[in-house]
Amino acid sequence: LGATVGRGQAFPFEPVLVPAALPGMPGLHSFAWAEWQGQWLLVGGRKDGLHNFRPMTGFPPAGRNDSLFAINPHTRQVAGVPTAAFPEPVRSQFESTNAQFYQRGKYLVITGGYGKSNATGQYISYPVLSVIDVPAMLGAIAQGTPPAPHVRWVADTLFAVAGGALAMLDGVFYQVGGHRFDGWYHPMPNAPGVGFTQRYIAAALRFGLNPEAPN
């Protein structure tokens, strides 16, 4: 398809999409991702389609992504490690939907996300900031070694947000927008026993982070 600019001027290029099949790769959406030396790391998201809006059926656990995937798009090789290899609360966060994320060098920083907590059985926005050493994680997935040592995390309710954005400016992180959603997602918030709370975040959280600092 050709593209035009104002006053009928044509762009000097034409976008082309070429689909590529990746055997062993489920269809995912709403995940966090990072790239390192031509390889991709995918974390979280959903394996099913749009969530069901009927009561008591929204965001079923069976549809969440329960693996971290390492993908080589050039060789089309796909490898994964189950989220069960990680401790709580990062295991649940790594299965969440619409977490905020940003890649800084070799580190993937993830905040929040929405889903069902393995620890409590409740649907929450996760109050977690996690940092993944991307090349180390890709290596662990490829070699079959324990992946958990390549993740660091901190818990704070300030990070309990989903659907926002995470960015960096002049060395400072900004978590912008999104909302805090706690409870089972459905169209009947006042139904007995299944209510939820939701608060849109009309603000930006500003914070510093040094991934190299000791625990």
Salt bridges, closest charged atoms under 4 A:
ASP48 OD2 - ARG46 NH2 2.80
ASP66 OD1 - LYS47 NZ 3.78
GLU95 OE1 - ARG64 NE 3.37
GLU95 OE2 - ARG91 NE 3.56
ASP133 OD2 - LYS106 NZ 3.60
ASP182 OD2 - ARG180 NE 2.82
